[in-house]
Each structure stands twice: as C-alpha cells, then as structure tokens.
Amino acid sequence: AQSVAQPEDQVNVAEGNPLTVKCTYSVSGNPYLFWYVQYPNRGLQFLLKYITGDNLVKGSYGFEAEFNKSQTSFHLKKPSALVSDSALYFCAVRDRGDTGRRALTFGSGTRLQVQP
Amino acid sequence: DARVTQTPRHKVTEMGQEVTMRCQPILGHNTVFWYRQTMMQGLELLAYFRNRAPLDDSGMPKDRFSAEMPDATLATLKIQPSEPRDSAVYFCASGLVLSPKSYEQYFGPGTRLTVT
C-alpha cells in the first residue's frame, strides 16, 4: 500500500520569509515523490518530482523539496515566499516497486497563505 | 502549449438525470485519469486508463458511474442517475508513461458539477 500525509491543513507565512510545506509518505519499497500546486478554479499543476539521485530537487517558481529517506519525508520549501505563491499544495507518492497498475496517491492538500 | 481540455466547465442538473463529462487528453499521452475533488474528501482517484484500457476503477461507484475511452482523443465519465452527493469538481488528467519514472500528470481545468 502507498499513502501520503500532509499534517498541516494551512500554512501562513509573511512575504519574503522562507516557507515549508510538510509531507510524509509510506510505501512498501522506494518512492517516487511529487508536488503539485492548485490555484483557485484551476486544475493541479506539476511543480517537481523526486525519482532518484540528489535528495534536493529543484522545481518550478523557485520551489525545491528535500527527500529524506530516514524520516520518510519530502517537504516543499522556498527561500522567499511571494503573495502569488498562495495556493493549495498537494504531495503525491508512487511505490517504485509497483508493477505498474497503480496511479499516484495524493495527500489531502495544504493551503499556503502568504501575507503581504 | 498542449493542454488537457474538459467539457463542460460547469454543469447544473437535477437529481436522477444523466451527466456526461468529456476530456481530451494531450495528444500522444497514453494514460488518462479521472479524479473527483470535494472539500470533505479531497482529491479522489475514480478511474485510470493506459492505452485506452482501464487499469483501475476501484474508486468509482460502479452502480452509477462509468468511464470509457472510445478513442485516444476522448475520455468520458458518465453518471446515471446523478445524486446530490455527486456534486464536486471532476478533473481529468493525462500523462505519458514510458517508464515507471515518468509519472507526471497534466490536469485539465475541471468540470464543476452541481446536482440539485
């Protein structure tokens, strides 16, 4: 089975401050990990993914995420938040050992609110 | 700029009516996903196709929902009969899965369904 948890329903941060959106996962093998963002009245947009290699993954709009195998985490980060980053963020996981029939499993989402 | 398109964008219907939602995946993509998003349940996977064959529809209520891909350029999701609890935003997503590494999904803008 594969699952992902986003422990915070909402994260508030002031513009210019660093932000972190937390994600932990559970898979039977090794994971493929993803972050997506959803702006109001829009579909989800791909931000970044971890497949293999460097634990620090860089993605769109200045976001990055750090894969931590021992803590089974994949937290999303940005050094300096913008008001335009305010949106709903989803973490997703897929078990690398899966034979291929299973799709991504998404977390419940975290609403990021960046205050001016 | 290739995009997933969905029609209609909004649908209001009465309980008991049939609803058909359509999705045009990005040309060349070989996987199609249907998701439902509600405030209470978050993002739920309803069905998943690869090369037009259904791989997983375990998330879909079989008694009233059906999903098909008549051809590579069209995916449909039908609800018959519709119920108020089906009110949600329905997203279609497509992707090109050439290997277990390539699991990015591209989401359409969604169909907002209201059943009264």
Boltz contact constraints between the chains, C-beta under 6 A:
constraints:
  - contact:
      token1: [A, 32]
      token2: [B, 103]
      max_distance: 6.0
  - contact:
      token1: [A, 43]
      token2: [B, 91]
      max_distance: 6.0
  - contact:
      token1: [A, 43]
      token2: [B, 107]
      max_distance: 6.0
  - contact:
      token1: [A, 43]
      token2: [B, 108]
      max_distance: 6.0
  - contact:
      token1: [A, 43]
      token2: [B, 109]
      max_distance: 6.0
  - contact:
      token1: [A, 43]
      token2: [B, 110]
      max_distance: 6.0
  - contact:
      token1: [A, 44]
      token2: [B, 107]
      max_distance: 6.0
  - contact:
      token1: [A, 46]
      token2: [B, 104]
      max_distance: 6.0
  - contact:
      token1: [A, 51]
      token2: [B, 101]
      max_distance: 6.0
  - contact:
      token1: [A, 94]
      token2: [B, 103]
      max_distance: 6.0
  - contact:
      token1: [A, 101]
      token2: [B, 55]
      max_distance: 6.0
  - contact:
      token1: [A, 103]
      token2: [B, 45]
      max_distance: 6.0
  - contact:
      token1: [A, 103]
      token2: [B, 48]
      max_distance: 6.0
  - contact:
      token1: [A, 106]
      token2: [B, 43]
      max_distance: 6.0
  - contact:
      token1: [A, 108]
      token2: [B, 42]
      max_distance: 6.0
